[in-house]
Amino acid sequence: MGASSSTEQVPADQREAETLAASTGALPMLQNAFAKLSDPQAKAIPVDSLQQCFTLSFDDPLSEAGTVPSYFPALLNRLGPSIVDLFFLAEKGGVSWIEFLRGYTKCCGRTSASNSYKNLFKVFQLTALKAGLPEKLQFESDDSDGKVNGALLPADLLMLLGMCWVMSWDSRNLSSSKGQADNVLPDLNHLVLSAVVSCTDGGADLGVYDSDVTGLDVQLPAGKLQLWALKMIQNLPDCFAQHVHARLRNSVTREDKSETTSSSVHDTPSTTECSTHLLTRGRAWAISLTHRSTIREEISKVCFASHVDEKIENLLYRSSLHGKGLNRFWSNVEGYNGPLLLVIAASSGDAHEGNKDVKRWIVGALTHQGFENKDTFYGTSGCLYALSPVFHVLPSSGKEKNFVYSHLHPTGRVYEPRPKPVGIAFGGSIGNERIFVDEDFSKLTVRHHAIDKSYVPGSLFPNQGFLPLEALILEVEAWGLGGTTAKKVQTSYKRREELFTEQRRKVDLKTFASWEDSPEKMMMDMVSDPNSARREDR
């Protein structure tokens, strides 16, 4: 088994399969996995063993959104057999070395984004059929250009997204040395509602606030659903590829670890504890699906944290904890030179007067560098997000570079005939920003995308009109996504600033010639007799 030292002795089909597998960088791991799983006499992997390798067992799952459908655990139990039936051709005695390599390449090799989504839809469709659910999707051919027909209900899409999240959760647990992450299914309603709004004719008029997606009886055509996914969460198929790779890698190292074929966790925290921050697991996971850089790894710490401390280690600022206002915000983010995610919760009415018509929504802004005190726009790139109740991602358009604006009050008493606005802004121009947060962190102004050329067009909250909207800010959070290096640099910067501040506070009396010239003597004289006549030195 495996590559031979002499290429002349290797059949052409085996050499081709090994070359394609080697292009993924996983050929040595695949050789070890095949040696562990295969039957030495048959020189093939038994089908049952390979199915068990990919099977997930998610026992008694909880959800931040409420109850989990009863058929969801059964769906996950059929995942392993579905993967093997679709991608690993079994011969007499099991899956041979060549078919094992071909199956891995189909799952994890380089391919087009549309073909990746087609494979993901196939896995979900066959898994649902094995779980006893009706057929919803039809595939014209096995080619990458073949169309996907049919439609899914919002409840079906919720299960597809939940299955992808569990695969990512399992892959991270298998490769993590910090223990298993909490098996609480995140609230993914914002992603489902995003698909409903984009894929249906009357989606824009749907009441998305506090909407139960499992009860929506609307059809999401497979073609439109795929276009929506390619635009909003283009990296979703990576969850499937990571699951296949992590499971095979785990089969090699299983003897050195505890048995991990069952992905259940017993000490599960309450769902309330998981949802206390604006950046919940579901919102963080949705953002991570829009990136492939190191930002994705850092924000995944929020999605798959094994404990609360690990989740909040990237939290730099929270208005309810550190205090509202630009100065409080600046004291916590100053010196952080790395990607930052600003999350803002707002309401379109006064939430403190018991108004039932108050609409609460959450927006986000991702910058690829730290905040700077400037009176002009700056930045190299960024993204705007509508996070709740409907998810939308608005990346940079490439037309302008007015990505970030952050300006504090000038330290000196300098007259400014035209003072620049004090606050934080994203997109647009000075005085006409797309998103503007005032210096007190009390008011959020959101303008139509027509005034902005830095970010792509799109709504930041449901039914956004052309006129600017001033909303009440409820909470602000800032998350650092630059890793441990950026955090260490900020800590060093703060220590240096504290040292300079302490040095400026000290007054060395030796610099004064005598007691008569000291500031203490002057103050004491003024207090004792402020009206006494004093000689003026000329």
C-alpha positions in Angstrom: 0.0 0.0 0.0 1.1 3.6 -0.6 3.6 5.1 -3.1 6.3 2.7 -4.3 10.0 3.7 -4.6 9.9 2.8 -8.2 7.3 4.6 -10.3 7.5 2.0 -13.0 5.8 -0.6 -10.7 3.0 1.7 -9.7 -0.2 1.5 -11.9 -1.1 4.7 -13.7 -4.5 5.0 -11.9 -2.8 4.7 -8.5 -0.1 7.2 -9.4 -2.7 9.6 -10.5 -4.7 9.2 -7.3 -1.6 9.6 -5.2 -0.6 12.7 -7.1 -4.0 14.4 -6.5 -3.9 13.4 -2.8 -0.4 14.7 -2.5 -1.5 18.1 -3.8 -3.7 18.5 -0.7 -0.7 17.9 1.5 -2.4 15.0 3.3 -0.8 12.0 1.6 1.4 10.9 4.6 -1.7 11.1 6.9 -3.8 9.1 4.4 -1.2 6.4 4.3 -1.2 6.1 8.1 -5.0 6.2 8.2 -5.3 3.5 5.6 -2.9 1.3 7.5 -4.9 1.8 10.7 -8.3 1.2 9.3 -7.7 -1.4 6.6 -7.8 -5.2 6.9 -4.2 -6.5 6.2 -5.5 -9.6 4.4 -8.0 -7.9 2.1 -5.8 -4.7 1.8 -9.0 -2.6 2.0 -10.9 -0.7 4.6 -14.2 -2.4 5.7 -17.2 -0.3 4.9 -18.5 -0.4 8.4 -15.2 0.9 9.8 -15.1 3.8 7.4 -18.7 4.6 8.1 -18.0 4.6 11.9 -15.0 6.9 11.3 -17.2 9.6 9.9 -20.3 9.1 12.2 -21.3 11.8 14.7 -23.2 11.2 17.9 -24.5 14.4 19.3 -26.4 13.2 22.4 -29.1 15.4 24.0 -28.1 18.7 22.3 -29.3 22.0 23.6 -29.9 25.1 21.5 -29.6 28.8 22.2 -32.8 29.3 20.1 -34.8 26.8 22.1 -35.7 23.2 21.4 -33.8 21.0 18.9 -35.9 19.1 16.3 -36.3 15.5 17.4 -34.9 14.1 14.1 -31.7 16.1 14.3 -29.7 13.4 16.3 -30.9 10.8 13.8 -29.7 13.0 11.0 -26.2 13.1 12.4 -26.1 9.4 13.1 -26.6 8.8 9.3 -23.8 11.2 8.3 -21.0 8.6 8.2 -22.8 6.1 5.9 -23.9 8.9 3.6 -20.3 10.2 3.1 -19.1 6.7 2.4 -21.9 5.9 -0.1 -21.4 9.1 -2.0 -17.6 9.5 -2.2 -15.9 6.1 -1.4 -16.5 3.4 -3.9 -16.6 0.0 -2.1 -15.3 -3.0 -3.9 -15.2 -6.6 -2.8 -13.7 -6.7 0.6 -14.1 -2.9 1.2 -12.6 0.4 0.0 -9.3 -0.1 -1.7 -6.3 2.3 -1.4 -7.0 3.9 -4.8 -10.7 4.5 -4.0 -9.8 5.7 -0.6 -7.6 8.4 -2.1 -10.2 9.3 -4.7 -12.8 9.6 -2.1 -10.7 11.9 0.0 -9.8 14.1 -3.0 -13.5 14.4 -3.9 -14.2 15.6 -0.3 -11.2 17.7 0.5 -9.4 18.5 -2.9 -9.5 21.8 -4.7 -12.6 22.4 -6.6 -15.0 25.2 -7.6 -17.2 26.8 -5.0 -20.3 25.8 -6.8 -19.2 22.1 -6.9 -18.3 22.3 -3.2 -21.8 23.4 -2.4 -23.2 20.7 -4.6 -21.3 18.0 -2.7 -22.6 19.5 0.6 -26.2 19.4 -0.7 -25.7 15.8 -1.8 -24.5 14.8 1.7 -27.5 16.6 3.4 -30.0 15.1 0.9 -28.8 11.5 1.4 -28.4 11.9 5.1 -32.0 13.2 5.4 -33.3 10.3 3.3 -31.5 7.7 5.5 -33.1 9.5 8.5 -36.5 8.9 7.0 -37.2 12.5 5.8 -38.7 13.2 2.4 -36.6 14.0 -0.7 -36.3 17.7 -1.3 -33.4 18.1 -3.8 -32.7 16.6 -7.2 -29.3 16.6 -9.0 -29.2 16.5 -12.8 -25.7 14.9 -13.1 -22.6 14.2 -11.2 -20.7 16.9 -13.2 -19.7 20.1 -11.5 -21.8 22.0 -14.1 -24.9 19.9 -13.2 -27.8 21.9 -11.7 -29.4 21.3 -8.3 -33.2 21.4 -8.5 -35.9 21.3 -5.8 -36.4 23.5 -2.8 -35.9 23.5 1.0 -38.0 24.8 3.8 -36.5 27.2 6.3 -36.6 24.3 8.8 -34.5 22.2 6.4 -32.0 24.9 5.9 -31.7 25.3 9.7 -30.9 21.6 10.0 -28.3 21.9 7.2 -26.6 24.8 8.9 -26.8 22.9 12.2 -25.2 19.9 10.7 -22.3 22.0 9.3 -21.8 23.7 12.7 -21.6 20.3 14.4 -19.0 19.1 11.9 -16.9 22.2 12.6 -17.4 21.7 16.3 -16.3 18.1 16.1 -13.2 19.0 13.9 -12.1 21.6 16.4 -12.5 19.3 19.3 -10.4 16.6 17.7 -7.5 19.0 17.1 -7.8 21.0 20.3 -5.6 20.4 23.4 -7.8 22.5 25.7 -10.7 20.0 26.1 -14.0 19.7 24.3 -16.1 22.8 23.5 -19.6 23.1 24.8 -22.1 21.2 22.7 -24.8 23.9 22.6 -26.2 24.5 19.1 -26.0 28.2 18.3 -29.0 30.4 17.3 -28.8 30.4 13.5 -32.1 32.1 12.8 -30.4 35.2 11.5 -28.8 33.1 8.7 -32.1 31.3 7.8 -33.9 34.7 7.7 -31.2 36.1 5.4 -31.9 33.2 3.0 -35.6 33.7 3.2 -35.4 37.4 2.5 -33.0 36.9 -0.4 -34.6 33.8 -2.0 -38.3 34.5 -1.9 -40.3 37.2 -3.7 -42.0 38.5 -0.6 -39.1 38.0 1.8 -38.4 41.7 2.2 -42.0 42.2 3.6 -41.7 39.3 6.0 -41.9 40.2 9.7 -38.4 39.1 10.7 -38.4 40.4 14.3 -39.0 37.5 16.7 -39.9 35.2 13.8 -40.0 31.4 14.3 -38.1 30.1 11.3 -39.2 26.5 11.9 -42.8 27.5 11.3 -42.3 29.4 8.1 -44.0 27.7 5.1 -42.0 29.2 2.3 -40.0 27.4 -0.4 -36.3 28.2 -0.9 -35.4 27.2 -4.5 -32.1 25.3 -4.5 -30.6 27.5 -7.3 -31.3 30.8 -5.4 -30.2 29.2 -2.2 -26.9 28.3 -3.6 -26.4 31.9 -5.0 -27.3 33.3 -1.6 -24.8 31.0 0.1 -22.0 31.8 -2.3 -22.5 35.5 -1.6 -23.1 35.4 2.2 -21.3 32.3 3.6 -19.1 31.2 0.8 -16.9 29.1 3.2 -19.7 26.8 4.5 -18.5 23.7 2.5 -15.2 23.9 4.4 -17.0 22.5 7.4 -17.6 19.2 5.5 -14.0 19.1 4.2 -12.6 19.8 7.7 -14.8 17.1 9.1 -13.5 14.4 6.7 -9.9 15.4 7.2 -10.1 15.6 11.0 -11.8 12.3 11.3 -9.2 10.5 9.2 -6.4 12.2 11.1 -8.0 11.2 14.4 -8.1 7.6 13.3 -4.3 7.7 13.3 -3.8 9.3 16.7 -6.8 7.6 18.4 -4.6 5.3 20.4 -2.9 8.3 22.0 -6.2 9.9 23.0 -9.4 9.0 24.6 -12.1 7.5 22.3 -13.6 10.4 20.3 -16.1 8.7 18.0 -18.9 10.0 20.2 -19.1 13.8 20.2 -21.2 14.2 23.3 -20.5 16.5 26.3 -22.1 16.0 29.6 -21.3 19.2 31.5 -23.2 21.6 29.3 -23.6 25.2 30.4 -26.9 27.0 30.3 -27.9 28.6 27.1 -28.2 31.9 28.9 -24.5 31.9 29.8 -23.7 31.4 26.1 -25.8 34.3 24.9 -24.8 37.1 27.3 -22.6 38.9 24.8 -23.7 40.6 21.6 -21.3 38.4 19.7 -23.0 35.0 20.3 -21.8 31.7 18.9 -24.1 31.9 15.9 -23.2 35.4 14.9 -19.5 34.7 15.4 -19.8 31.6 13.3 -21.6 33.4 10.5 -18.8 36.0 10.4 -16.1 33.3 10.4 -17.7 31.8 7.3 -16.9 35.0 5.4 -13.2 34.9 5.9 -10.3 32.5 5.2 -7.5 34.4 6.9 -6.3 34.3 10.5 -9.3 36.3 11.5 -11.4 33.2 11.0 -9.3 31.3 13.5 -9.5 34.0 16.1 -13.2 34.5 15.8 -13.7 30.8 16.0 -12.6 31.0 19.6 -15.9 32.6 20.4 -17.8 29.9 18.4 -16.2 26.9 20.0 -14.9 28.1 23.4 -14.5 25.3 25.9 -15.1 27.7 28.8 -16.2 31.3 29.3 -12.7 32.6 29.9 -11.5 31.3 26.6 -14.5 33.0 24.9 -13.9 36.5 26.3 -10.1 36.5 26.0 -10.5 38.5 22.8 -13.0 41.0 24.3 -11.4 44.4 24.5 -14.3 46.6 25.4 -17.9 46.3 26.5 -19.9 49.4 27.3 -22.0 47.9 30.1 -18.7 46.7 31.8 -16.2 49.5 31.0 -18.6 52.4 30.7 -20.1 54.2 27.8 -18.3 56.9 25.8 -15.5 57.4 23.3 -12.9 58.1 26.0 -13.7 54.8 27.9 -13.7 53.0 24.6 -10.3 54.5 23.6 -8.7 53.6 26.9 -9.4 49.9 26.2 -8.6 49.7 22.5 -5.7 52.1 22.2 -2.4 50.4 21.2 -4.1 47.4 19.7 -2.6 47.1 16.2 -4.6 44.2 14.7 -8.0 43.4 13.2 -10.9 44.6 15.3 -14.6 43.8 15.3 -17.0 46.4 16.6 -20.5 45.2 17.4 -23.3 47.6 18.2 -26.8 46.8 19.4 -29.4 49.6 18.8 -33.1 50.2 18.8 -35.2 52.4 16.5 -37.2 53.7 19.5 -36.9 54.5 23.2 -36.5 51.0 24.7 -36.9 52.4 28.3 -40.5 53.6 27.9 -42.1 50.2 27.3 -42.8 50.9 23.7 -44.0 47.6 22.0 -43.0 48.9 18.6 -39.3 49.2 19.4 -37.2 47.3 16.9 -33.9 46.1 18.1 -31.1 45.2 15.7 -27.3 44.6 15.7 -24.7 45.7 13.2 -21.0 45.1 13.1 -17.9 46.5 11.5 -14.6 44.7 10.9 -11.4 46.6 10.5 -8.1 45.0 9.5 -6.1 47.4 11.6 -6.4 49.1 15.0 -8.2 52.4 15.6 -6.2 55.7 15.2 -7.1 59.2 16.4 -7.4 61.0 13.0 -9.6 63.6 11.6 -9.7 61.8 8.2 -10.8 58.4 7.0 -8.2 55.7 6.9 -7.8 51.9 6.6 -6.9 49.3 4.0 -10.0 47.1 4.0 -13.0 46.1 6.0 -16.5 44.6 6.2 -19.8 45.8 7.5 -22.3 43.3 8.9 -26.0 43.2 9.6 -26.0 40.6 12.4 -29.5 40.6 13.8 -32.3 39.9 13.1 -31.1 39.2 9.5 -27.5 38.5 8.5 -25.8 40.3 5.7 -22.2 40.8 4.8 -21.1 44.0 3.0 -17.4 43.8 2.0 -15.3 46.5 0.6 -16.2 47.5 -3.0 -12.7 48.6 -4.1 -14.0 52.0 -5.3 -13.0 54.2 -2.3 -11.0 53.7 0.8 -13.1 55.6 3.4 -13.2 52.5 5.6 -12.7 53.8 9.2 -13.0 57.2 10.9 -12.2 57.7 14.6 -11.6 61.2 16.0 -11.3 62.3 19.6 -11.5 65.9 21.0 -8.2 67.7 20.4 -6.0 67.8 23.5 -5.0 71.4 23.1 -7.2 74.5 23.1 -7.0 75.2 19.4 -9.6 77.2 17.6 -11.2 75.2 14.7 -13.4 77.2 12.3 -14.8 73.9 11.0 -14.4 71.3 13.7 -14.4 67.7 12.6 -17.1 65.4 14.1 -16.0 63.5 17.2 -16.9 59.8 17.1 -16.4 56.6 15.1 -17.6 56.1 11.6 -17.5 53.6 8.7 -18.0 54.4 5.0 -19.3 57.5 3.3 -17.6 60.9 3.9 -17.0 63.2 6.8 -20.4 64.6 7.8 -22.2 62.1 5.7 -21.0 58.8 7.1 -22.7 55.4 6.4 -22.4 54.4 10.1 -21.7 57.0 12.8 -21.4 56.5 16.5 -21.4 59.7 18.6 -18.8 60.5 21.3 -21.2 59.5 24.1 -22.1 56.2 22.6 -25.7 57.1 22.9 -26.8 57.6 19.3 -26.1 55.6 16.2 -26.7 57.2 12.8 -27.2 54.8 9.8 -27.4 56.2 6.2 -28.4 54.7 2.9 -25.7 53.0 0.9 -26.1 55.5 -1.9 -23.7 57.9 0.0 -21.0 55.3 0.4 -18.6 53.8 -2.2 -16.2 52.1 0.1 -18.6 49.2 1.0 -20.9 47.3 -1.3 -24.6 48.3 -1.3 -27.0 46.6 1.1 -29.3 47.1 4.1 -27.9 47.1 7.6 -31.3 46.5 9.3 -34.7 45.3 8.0 -36.7 47.7 5.8 -34.0 50.4 5.8 -35.2 53.4 3.9 -33.4 56.2 2.0 -33.5 58.7 4.8 -30.9 58.6 7.7 -32.0 56.8 10.9 -30.9 57.9 14.3 -31.1 55.0 16.8 -30.5 54.5 20.5 -27.4 52.6 21.3 -28.0 49.8 23.8 -24.6 48.1 23.9 -21.2 48.3 22.2 -18.5 45.6 22.1 -15.0 45.5 20.6 -13.3 42.2 19.9 -9.6 41.9 19.1 -8.9 39.4 16.3 -5.1 39.9 16.0 -4.1 37.0 18.2 -1.7 36.8 21.1 0.9 39.0 19.4 -1.4 42.0 19.1 -2.5 41.6 22.7 1.0 41.5 24.0 1.9 44.6 22.0 -1.1 46.4 23.5 -0.1 45.4 27.0 3.4 46.6 26.5 2.0 49.9 25.1 -0.3 50.4 28.1 2.6 49.8 30.6 4.7 52.3 28.8 2.0 54.9 28.8 1.3 54.3 32.5 5.0 54.8 33.2 5.1 58.1 31.3 2.0 59.3 33.1 3.5 58.5 36.5 6.6 60.3 35.7 4.7 63.5 34.6 2.8 63.5 37.9 6.0 63.7 40.0 7.5 67.2 40.9 11.1 67.3 41.7 11.6 70.1 44.4 15.3 70.2 43.7 14.6 72.0 40.4 13.5 75.1 42.4 16.2 77.4 43.8 14.8 77.9 47.3 11.6 77.7 49.4 10.7 81.2 48.3 10.5 80.1 44.7 8.6 76.8 45.3 4.9 76.4 44.3 4.1 75.2 47.8 5.2 78.6 49.2 3.2 80.5 46.7 0.0 78.5 47.4 0.4 78.9 51.1 0.8 82.7 50.8 -2.3 82.9 48.6 -4.4 80.9 51.1 -3.2 82.9 54.2 -3.9 86.4 52.8 -5.1 86.5 49.2 -5.7 90.3 49.3 -2.3 91.3 50.5 -0.2 93.7 48.3 2.6 92.0 46.5 5.5 93.4 44.7 5.5 92.7 41.0 8.8 91.9 39.5 9.6 93.9 36.4 
